[in-house]
Amino acid sequence: MSEIKPKKRGFISKMITDNPVFGLYLGICSTLAISTSLDNAIGMGISVIFVLVLSNVVISLIAPITPDDIHIPVYIVVIASLVTILEMFLHAFTPDLYSALGAFISLIVVNCIILGRAEAYACSHNIVDSAKDGLMMGLSYTFSLIAISLVRQILGTGVITLSNPFAGNAVVFSVQVLPKTFLIPFMTAETGSFFTFGVLAAAVSGYKNKLEEEEKAIEKAQKAAAAKAKAEAARKEVA
Amino acid sequence: MDKNSSIYKTVLLGVVCAVAGVLLAVVNSITAPVIAENEIAAVKQNLIAIYPDVSDFKDISEDALKDEETGLVDAVYQAGDKGYIFSCHNVGYTADGFTFLIGYNNDGTVSGYTVLSQKETAGKGSLAFEGDYVAEVMTLTAEDDMPLISGATITTKAVGEAVKAAQAVFATLQ
């Protein structure tokens, strides 16, 4: 008899369900605020990946020598320094991105995802795993930012554009997706981010429920199969 | 050493902060000059519009604005040896306010007057940044008050205030 196995979940599926923004509702403030365009989303995403990976690495290194009651101040110093370094580099080399992201660069310090991963993961795992965890979390954060900003940009402006922040925002590509008469301008305003976030979060939660149900069904089938096998064995014994 | 002794904790926090401080200082020393350059580049085209034949603009805001008390002058640029340009802001009729540049030659005559951003009422307050008024301002010197426009008194008064502040700074530079 062939065994019923739960389906192996791929990278993308994991990215959706273990997503810090849609799955854990962490770091929403910055997500809602800066997801106005693809440029901002990618810029912010890369910034967060940079800080998250490095902070996870540094924290996993110093966690063993840090006593419990001062670990928060130590981690905050590490994270704040990394963010400040990032901020200075952005200010110097990508001034347009720097002014577009504004205060949200400094606010990466208090982004729950970063301290959250430091506390929950990096302080008890080795460097390589911590770096991987940071990269994975950062990528999922970027992924959600891109998802929200794509919806907002398409519905709000009708155009998908991507520009190169290192070359004075030279446009890399720009595609008109929606005709101008069908635009919903408020999607680029704050309201739009709440709508988009709500709809996407509901979709993710629906997907998660579906996965859970599937898992339950598989479990049930496995149990039933096991019971059947047992009964058969018992019958054979009796016979 | 005992990990829970307060000496260990103090030293550790101190070391972490010191390392962070050194790192930040190093990065700052790399990025600070680039940032300063970028900032000048952002306003440079406006400065060149006032002094087309000057290429060497210097941001002297820090020294020049040390004793400036009104807070209406945001930046001062030295245009080679020809004169100075002041970047000013004030609030007129709309709460967003406006920013403009006014330049003075070394002999005190106005070398340029350009608006950078304004949202004053079109046709009323906006007149303070348009054709006739700009032409009139260009004939003034660093001693003159800014003329008022009837119907745009609030805006022109606010411009005048900011210009006064710039003139005061200009006086200290000479």
Boltz contact constraints between the chains, C-beta under 6 A:
constraints:
  - contact:
      token1: [A, 67]
      token2: [B, 3]
      max_distance: 6.0
  - contact:
      token1: [A, 67]
      token2: [B, 4]
      max_distance: 6.0
  - contact:
      token1: [A, 67]
      token2: [B, 9]
      max_distance: 6.0
  - contact:
      token1: [A, 70]
      token2: [B, 9]
      max_distance: 6.0
  - contact:
      token1: [A, 74]
      token2: [B, 16]
      max_distance: 6.0
  - contact:
      token1: [A, 77]
      token2: [B, 16]
      max_distance: 6.0
  - contact:
      token1: [A, 77]
      token2: [B, 17]
      max_distance: 6.0
  - contact:
      token1: [A, 77]
      token2: [B, 20]
      max_distance: 6.0
  - contact:
      token1: [A, 81]
      token2: [B, 20]
      max_distance: 6.0
  - contact:
      token1: [A, 84]
      token2: [B, 24]
      max_distance: 6.0
  - contact:
      token1: [A, 85]
      token2: [B, 27]
      max_distance: 6.0
  - contact:
      token1: [A, 88]
      token2: [B, 27]
      max_distance: 6.0
  - contact:
      token1: [A, 88]
      token2: [B, 31]
      max_distance: 6.0
  - contact:
      token1: [A, 91]
      token2: [B, 35]
      max_distance: 6.0
  - contact:
      token1: [A, 92]
      token2: [B, 31]
      max_distance: 6.0
  - contact:
      token1: [A, 92]
      token2: [B, 34]
      max_distance: 6.0
  - contact:
      token1: [A, 92]
      token2: [B, 35]
      max_distance: 6.0
  - contact:
      token1: [A, 95]
      token2: [B, 38]
      max_distance: 6.0
